[in-house]
Amino acid sequence: MNAVVVAVVVMLLLSVLRINVVFSLVIGAVAGGITAGMSLDDTLIAFVEGLGGGAEVALSYGMLGGLAIAISKTGISELLVVTILKLVQRKGDSQKRGLVKALLFFVILLMSIFSQNLIPIHIAFIPLLIPPIIKILNMLEIDRRLIACILAFGLITPYMSLPFGFGLVYQGIVADNISAAGLEITKSDVYGPMLIPALGMVVGLVVAFFIFRKPRKYEDRQVETEINVTIKKKNVVYTVIALIAAVIVQIPSIVPLTSGSMFFGALVGVLILYITGALKWSEADQVLTDGMRLMAFIGLVMIASSGFASVVTATGHVEQLVDAANNILGDNKGLAVLIMLLIGLLIDMGIGSSFATIPIIAAIFVPIGLEFGLSTAAIITLIGTAGALGDAGSPASDSTLGPTAGLNVDGQHDHIRDTCIPTFFIFNIPLIIFGWAAVMFFS
């Protein structure tokens, strides 16, 4: 039996059974190593040696969490919420319901996109933005499944397609793991090819607006939405400066010494907030600790997935899998690409992290892609798309957990029925279609 298949299946089954993802990755790696005839010691050594591959990403996530908490303490996110509520309430008469809806949709979409790139606070904005507008959503009878789709789109599409913030982290993971699997590329190579699959997400969002356009009634229940942070204008200005600096530092052509690192971008942003006095030096330790705690689990999953990929490579069974794929599929490149995309979907659905899926699939897909004669751009698109598939719809993904946390504040939004199932079908189907078409176009 192929050790790679055993490792992936064991990891997926344990994840589906709600075993902690980190434990599932470790146990899956051990099962794969033993299946390949490796001793337990050799398997664990290979796993430990691979852990360093996820260290930079985990560190970036920790610093990014620190920046997110630092931003939240300046009051800029609360200022945005207050401004939004004033605009909505000002236009809240019955004759302008359409305009109010459009404004709400636009603001939610914009904030979710910004949370991944321009103001990289990830899902931390959702508890600030969504509960205060729940009453307005109920008054307008807006289907919350549509809001879940808007949020999921904004949380996923930017990191797939834009080389800033989480996008820089994701594209860096894609580049590093493809290079580690034997095909040398850089971060800048990932940006262009991923724009085509991102169009599939756009199509999915348009479909969501059509499917969930009908009014849906909810009970008007009391929700606690009090905002207590004091907002100072100078702190808002300093925060904007810090965010601009954090983005600029991520551009290698402007600051080549940082190599486009999200870690250094977040570090510069945090330092500016402290130097300008927007945040107190006495709060530094607590802010960074809270931020690391916010992103700690994701970082651990990244590190464990790198160890998993290391064991998969060490088994030597990747080559066997490539040969088996060749024998079964022959020269049917289109079917091979579709199967690999579906494998990526299954893995991401199981572990709930696109970022952690990349190290697992890259070690397998790069040699298979090369064997089928795929070009570099096609392999980048294949792995980038396969990694993102399943983020929408996975019960364990931040892209579904975050929206549910905000929309279910009054107990009227089910995580599986109202977030996971709608986002799964709305986004994964067009993403598979556009991703497959892009791979075939580049090949």
C-alpha positions as CSV (number, residue, x, y, z in Angstrom):
1,M,0.0,0.0,0.0
2,N,1.3,3.5,-0.8
3,A,2.5,5.3,2.3
4,V,1.5,8.7,1.0
5,V,-2.1,7.6,0.5
6,V,-2.2,6.0,4.0
7,A,-0.8,9.2,5.6
8,V,-3.3,11.5,3.9
9,V,-6.3,9.2,4.5
10,V,-5.4,8.7,8.2
11,M,-5.0,12.4,8.7
12,L,-8.3,13.2,7.0
13,L,-10.3,10.5,8.9
14,L,-9.0,11.8,12.2
15,S,-9.8,15.4,11.2
16,V,-13.3,14.4,10.2
17,L,-13.7,12.7,13.6
18,R,-12.9,16.1,15.1
19,I,-9.5,15.0,16.5
20,N,-7.2,18.0,16.9
21,V,-5.7,18.8,13.5
22,V,-2.1,19.0,14.9
23,F,-2.5,15.5,16.4
24,S,-4.1,14.2,13.2
25,L,-1.1,15.5,11.2
26,V,1.4,13.8,13.5
27,I,-0.5,10.5,13.7
28,G,-1.0,10.5,9.9
29,A,2.8,11.2,9.3
30,V,3.7,8.3,11.7
31,A,1.2,6.0,9.9
32,G,2.7,6.9,6.5
33,G,6.3,6.4,7.7
34,I,5.6,3.0,9.2
35,T,3.7,1.9,6.1
36,A,6.8,2.8,4.0
37,G,8.9,0.6,6.3
38,M,10.6,3.4,8.2
39,S,11.3,2.9,11.9
40,L,9.4,5.0,14.4
41,D,12.7,6.9,15.2
42,D,13.4,7.6,11.5
43,T,9.8,8.8,11.0
44,L,9.9,11.2,14.0
45,I,13.4,12.5,12.9
46,A,12.0,13.2,9.5
47,F,9.0,14.9,11.0
48,V,11.1,17.1,13.4
49,E,13.5,18.0,10.5
50,G,10.6,19.3,8.5
51,L,9.2,21.5,11.3
52,G,11.5,24.3,10.5
53,G,9.8,24.8,7.1
54,G,6.8,26.2,8.8
55,A,8.6,28.4,11.4
56,E,8.8,31.6,9.3
57,V,5.0,31.4,8.5
58,A,4.2,30.7,12.2
59,L,6.4,33.7,13.2
60,S,4.7,35.9,10.6
61,Y,1.3,34.8,12.0
62,G,2.3,35.6,15.5
63,M,3.5,39.1,14.6
64,L,0.4,39.6,12.4
65,G,-1.7,38.8,15.4
66,G,0.2,41.4,17.4
67,L,-0.5,44.0,14.8
68,A,-4.2,43.1,14.8
69,I,-4.5,43.5,18.5
70,A,-2.4,46.7,18.4
71,I,-4.7,48.2,15.7
72,S,-7.8,47.2,17.7
73,K,-6.5,49.1,20.7
74,T,-6.1,52.4,18.7
75,G,-9.9,52.5,18.1
76,I,-9.7,52.7,14.3
77,S,-11.9,49.6,13.8
78,E,-14.5,51.1,16.2
79,L,-14.4,54.4,14.3
80,L,-15.2,52.5,11.1
81,V,-18.1,50.7,12.8
82,V,-19.5,53.9,14.2
83,T,-19.2,55.7,10.8
84,I,-21.0,52.8,9.1
85,L,-23.8,52.8,11.5
86,K,-24.3,56.6,11.1
87,L,-24.4,56.3,7.4
88,V,-26.9,53.4,7.5
89,Q,-29.2,55.0,10.0
90,R,-29.1,58.3,8.1
91,K,-30.5,56.6,5.0
92,G,-32.7,54.2,6.9
93,D,-36.2,55.3,5.7
94,S,-38.4,52.8,3.9
95,Q,-38.0,54.5,0.5
96,K,-34.3,53.9,0.4
97,R,-34.1,50.2,1.5
98,G,-32.3,49.3,-1.7
99,L,-29.7,51.9,-1.1
100,V,-29.2,50.9,2.5
101,K,-28.8,47.2,1.4
102,A,-26.2,48.2,-1.2
103,L,-24.3,50.2,1.3
104,L,-24.3,47.4,3.9
105,F,-23.1,44.8,1.3
106,F,-20.4,47.2,0.1
107,V,-19.1,48.0,3.5
108,I,-19.1,44.3,4.7
109,L,-17.3,43.2,1.5
110,L,-14.8,46.1,1.8
111,M,-14.0,45.4,5.4
112,S,-13.6,41.7,4.8
113,I,-11.2,42.3,1.9
114,F,-9.2,44.9,3.9
115,S,-8.9,42.5,6.8
116,Q,-6.7,40.2,4.7
117,N,-4.4,42.8,3.0
118,L,-4.7,46.5,3.8
119,I,-5.6,46.2,7.5
120,P,-4.5,42.6,8.2
121,I,-6.6,41.8,11.3
122,H,-8.1,38.6,9.7
123,I,-11.5,37.7,11.3
124,A,-11.0,40.0,14.3
125,F,-13.2,42.7,12.6
126,I,-16.3,40.5,12.5
127,P,-17.3,40.7,16.2
128,L,-16.9,44.5,15.9
129,L,-18.8,45.0,12.7
130,I,-21.6,42.4,12.5
131,P,-23.4,42.4,15.9
132,P,-24.1,46.1,15.8
133,I,-25.8,45.8,12.4
134,I,-27.8,42.6,13.1
135,K,-30.9,44.7,14.0
136,I,-30.6,46.5,10.7
137,L,-30.1,43.3,8.8
138,N,-33.3,42.0,10.5
139,M,-35.3,45.1,9.6
140,L,-34.3,44.8,5.9
141,E,-35.0,41.0,6.0
142,I,-31.6,40.3,4.5
143,D,-30.8,36.6,4.3
144,R,-27.8,36.0,6.5
145,R,-26.5,33.3,4.2
146,L,-25.7,36.0,1.8
147,I,-23.7,37.9,4.4
148,A,-21.8,34.7,5.2
149,C,-21.0,34.4,1.5
150,I,-19.8,38.0,1.3
151,L,-17.6,37.5,4.3
152,A,-16.2,34.2,3.0
153,F,-15.4,35.8,-0.3
154,G,-13.6,38.7,1.3
155,L,-11.6,36.4,3.6
156,I,-10.5,34.0,0.9
157,T,-10.1,35.8,-2.5
158,P,-7.6,38.5,-1.4
159,Y,-5.0,36.0,0.0
160,M,-5.4,34.0,-3.2
161,S,-4.9,36.9,-5.6
162,L,-3.2,39.9,-3.9
163,P,0.5,39.9,-2.8
164,F,0.0,41.8,0.4
165,G,-0.8,40.8,4.0
166,F,-2.1,37.3,4.2
167,G,-1.8,37.1,0.4
168,L,2.0,37.5,0.7
169,V,2.1,34.8,3.4
170,Y,0.0,32.4,1.3
171,Q,1.9,33.0,-1.9
172,G,5.1,32.7,0.0
173,I,4.0,29.2,1.3
174,V,3.1,28.2,-2.3
175,A,6.5,29.3,-3.6
176,D,8.5,27.8,-0.8
177,N,6.9,24.4,-1.0
178,I,6.9,24.1,-4.8
179,S,10.6,25.0,-4.7
180,A,11.2,22.4,-1.9
181,A,9.5,19.8,-4.1
182,G,12.0,20.4,-6.9
183,L,10.6,23.2,-9.0
184,E,12.4,26.5,-8.2
185,I,10.1,29.6,-8.2
186,T,9.8,32.9,-6.3
187,K,6.9,34.6,-4.6
188,S,6.5,37.0,-7.5
189,D,5.8,34.0,-9.8
190,V,2.6,33.1,-7.9
191,Y,0.7,36.4,-8.2
192,G,-0.3,36.3,-11.9
193,P,-1.5,32.7,-12.4
194,M,-3.8,32.9,-9.3
195,L,-5.8,35.8,-10.8
196,I,-7.8,33.4,-13.0
197,P,-9.0,31.1,-10.2
198,A,-9.9,34.2,-8.3
199,L,-12.4,35.1,-11.0
200,G,-14.2,31.9,-10.0
201,M,-14.7,33.4,-6.6
202,V,-16.2,36.5,-8.2
203,V,-18.6,34.4,-10.2
204,G,-19.6,32.6,-7.0
205,L,-20.3,35.9,-5.2
206,V,-22.6,37.0,-8.1
207,V,-24.4,33.7,-7.8
208,A,-24.8,34.2,-4.1
209,F,-26.5,37.5,-4.6
210,F,-29.0,35.9,-7.0
211,I,-29.7,32.8,-4.9
212,F,-30.1,34.6,-1.6
213,R,-31.9,37.7,-2.9
214,K,-35.3,36.9,-1.4
215,P,-36.3,38.4,2.0
216,R,-35.8,36.2,5.1
217,K,-37.5,37.0,8.4
218,Y,-35.6,36.8,11.7
219,E,-36.8,37.5,15.3
220,D,-35.6,40.8,16.6
221,R,-33.7,39.7,19.7
222,Q,-31.6,41.9,22.0
223,V,-27.9,41.8,21.2
224,E,-25.1,43.3,23.2
225,T,-23.1,45.7,20.9
226,E,-21.6,48.3,23.2
227,I,-18.4,49.9,21.9
228,N,-16.2,51.2,24.8
229,V,-12.9,52.1,23.1
230,T,-12.0,55.8,23.3
231,I,-11.2,57.1,19.8
232,K,-8.5,59.8,19.4
233,K,-7.9,61.4,16.0
234,K,-4.2,61.5,16.3
235,N,-4.1,57.8,17.1
236,V,-6.2,57.1,14.0
237,V,-3.7,59.1,11.9
238,Y,-0.7,57.2,13.3
239,T,-2.5,53.9,12.7
240,V,-3.1,54.8,9.0
241,I,0.7,55.7,8.7
242,A,1.6,52.4,10.4
243,L,-0.6,50.4,8.0
244,I,0.8,52.2,4.9
245,A,4.3,51.5,6.2
246,A,3.5,47.8,6.8
247,V,2.3,47.4,3.2
248,I,5.3,49.3,1.7
249,V,7.7,47.1,3.6
250,Q,6.1,44.0,2.0
251,I,7.1,45.2,-1.5
252,P,10.6,43.8,-2.4
253,S,11.2,46.4,-5.1
254,I,10.9,49.2,-2.6
255,V,12.5,47.5,0.4
256,P,14.6,44.7,-1.0
257,L,16.2,43.8,2.4
258,T,12.9,42.5,3.8
259,S,12.4,40.1,0.8
260,G,8.7,40.9,0.9
261,S,8.2,39.5,4.3
262,M,4.9,39.9,6.1
263,F,6.8,39.5,9.4
264,F,8.8,42.6,8.9
265,G,5.8,44.5,7.6
266,A,3.9,43.7,10.8
267,L,6.9,44.5,12.9
268,V,7.3,47.9,11.3
269,G,3.6,48.6,11.8
270,V,3.7,47.7,15.5
271,L,6.9,49.7,16.1
272,I,5.4,52.9,14.5
273,L,2.4,52.6,16.8
274,Y,4.6,52.5,19.8
275,I,7.1,55.2,18.7
276,T,4.3,57.6,17.9
277,G,2.5,56.9,21.2
278,A,-0.6,55.5,19.7
279,L,0.1,52.6,22.0
280,K,1.9,52.6,25.3
281,W,5.3,50.9,25.6
282,S,4.0,49.4,28.9
283,E,1.4,47.5,26.8
284,A,3.9,46.0,24.4
285,D,4.3,42.7,26.0
286,Q,0.6,42.2,26.6
287,V,-0.3,43.2,23.0
288,L,2.2,40.8,21.5
289,T,1.2,38.0,23.8
290,D,-2.5,38.5,23.0
291,G,-1.7,38.6,19.3
292,M,0.3,35.4,19.4
293,R,-2.4,33.7,21.3
294,L,-4.9,34.9,18.6
295,M,-2.8,33.2,15.8
296,A,-1.1,30.4,17.8
297,F,-3.3,27.5,16.7
298,I,-2.9,28.4,13.0
299,G,0.9,28.7,13.4
300,L,1.0,25.2,15.1
301,V,-1.0,23.7,12.2
302,M,1.5,25.3,9.7
303,I,4.5,23.9,11.5
304,A,2.9,20.4,11.9
305,S,1.9,20.3,8.2
306,S,5.5,21.0,7.2
307,G,6.6,18.1,9.4
308,F,3.9,15.9,7.7
309,A,5.2,16.9,4.2
310,S,8.7,16.1,5.3
311,V,7.7,12.5,6.2
312,V,5.7,12.1,3.0
313,T,8.8,13.0,1.0
314,A,11.1,10.8,3.1
315,T,9.0,7.7,2.5
316,G,10.1,7.7,-1.1
317,H,6.5,6.7,-2.1
318,V,5.7,9.9,-3.9
319,E,7.5,8.5,-7.0
320,Q,5.3,5.3,-6.7
321,L,2.2,7.5,-6.5
322,V,3.3,9.4,-9.6
323,D,3.9,6.1,-11.5
324,A,0.5,4.8,-10.4
325,A,-1.2,8.0,-11.5
326,N,0.5,7.6,-14.9
327,N,-0.6,4.0,-15.3
328,I,-4.2,4.8,-14.4
329,L,-4.7,8.1,-16.2
330,G,-2.3,7.5,-19.1
331,D,-2.0,10.8,-20.9
332,N,-5.3,12.2,-19.7
333,K,-4.0,15.5,-18.3
334,G,-7.4,17.0,-17.8
335,L,-8.6,14.2,-15.6
336,A,-5.4,14.2,-13.6
337,V,-5.7,17.9,-12.9
338,L,-9.4,17.5,-11.8
339,I,-8.5,14.7,-9.4
340,M,-5.6,16.7,-7.8
341,L,-8.0,19.6,-7.3
342,L,-10.5,17.4,-5.6
343,I,-7.8,15.9,-3.4
344,G,-6.9,19.5,-2.3
345,L,-10.6,20.1,-1.6
346,L,-10.8,17.0,0.6
347,I,-7.6,17.8,2.6
348,D,-8.6,21.4,3.2
349,M,-12.1,20.4,4.2
350,G,-10.5,18.0,6.7
351,I,-8.0,20.3,8.4
352,G,-9.7,23.6,7.8
353,S,-6.6,25.6,6.7
354,S,-5.6,26.5,3.1
355,F,-2.2,27.6,4.4
356,A,-1.5,24.2,6.0
357,T,-2.8,22.3,3.0
358,I,-0.1,23.6,0.7
359,P,2.9,21.7,2.3
360,I,0.9,18.5,2.2
361,I,-0.1,18.6,-1.5
362,A,3.0,20.3,-3.0
363,A,5.2,17.3,-2.2
364,I,2.8,15.1,-4.2
365,F,1.5,17.4,-6.9
366,V,4.8,18.9,-8.2
367,P,6.3,15.6,-9.4
368,I,2.9,14.5,-10.8
369,G,2.5,17.8,-12.6
370,L,6.0,17.6,-14.0
371,E,5.4,14.0,-15.1
372,F,2.2,15.2,-17.0
373,G,4.2,18.0,-18.7
374,L,2.5,20.9,-16.9
375,S,4.2,24.2,-17.2
376,T,5.5,26.2,-14.1
377,A,2.5,28.5,-14.3
378,A,0.1,25.6,-14.5
379,I,1.7,23.9,-11.4
380,I,1.5,27.1,-9.5
381,T,-2.1,27.5,-10.4
382,L,-2.9,23.9,-9.6
383,I,-1.4,24.0,-6.1
384,G,-2.6,27.5,-5.3
385,T,-6.1,26.6,-6.3
386,A,-6.1,23.1,-4.7
387,G,-4.9,24.7,-1.4
388,A,-7.7,27.3,-1.4
389,L,-10.4,24.8,-2.3
390,G,-12.4,23.8,0.8
391,D,-11.6,26.9,2.8
392,A,-15.1,27.9,2.0
393,G,-17.3,25.3,3.5
394,S,-15.0,23.6,6.0
395,P,-16.5,23.5,9.5
396,A,-13.0,24.0,10.9
397,S,-12.0,27.0,8.7
398,D,-11.7,30.6,10.0
399,S,-13.6,31.6,6.8
400,T,-16.7,29.8,8.2
401,L,-16.1,30.0,11.9
402,G,-15.6,33.8,11.8
403,P,-18.9,34.6,9.9
404,T,-20.9,32.3,12.1
405,A,-19.5,33.9,15.3
406,G,-20.8,37.3,14.1
407,L,-24.1,36.2,12.5
408,N,-25.2,33.8,15.2
409,V,-24.8,36.4,18.0
410,D,-28.6,36.1,18.6
411,G,-28.8,32.4,18.0
412,Q,-30.5,32.5,14.6
413,H,-27.7,31.4,12.3
414,D,-26.6,27.7,12.1
415,H,-22.9,27.1,11.4
416,I,-23.5,24.1,9.1
417,R,-26.7,24.9,7.4
418,D,-26.3,28.6,7.1
419,T,-22.6,29.1,6.6
420,C,-20.8,25.9,5.7
421,I,-23.2,24.4,3.2
422,P,-24.0,27.6,1.3
423,T,-20.4,28.8,1.0
424,F,-19.2,25.3,0.0
425,F,-21.4,25.1,-3.1
426,I,-21.3,28.8,-3.9
427,F,-17.5,29.1,-4.1
428,N,-16.0,25.6,-4.5
429,I,-17.8,24.7,-7.7
430,P,-16.8,27.8,-9.7
431,L,-13.3,27.7,-8.1
432,I,-12.8,24.1,-9.4
433,I,-14.1,25.1,-12.9
434,F,-11.9,28.3,-13.2
435,G,-8.9,26.6,-11.5
436,W,-9.1,23.6,-13.9
437,A,-9.5,25.9,-16.9
438,A,-6.5,28.0,-15.8
439,V,-4.3,25.0,-15.3
440,M,-5.2,23.7,-18.7
441,F,-4.7,27.1,-20.3
442,F,-1.2,27.5,-18.8
443,S,-0.2,23.9,-19.5
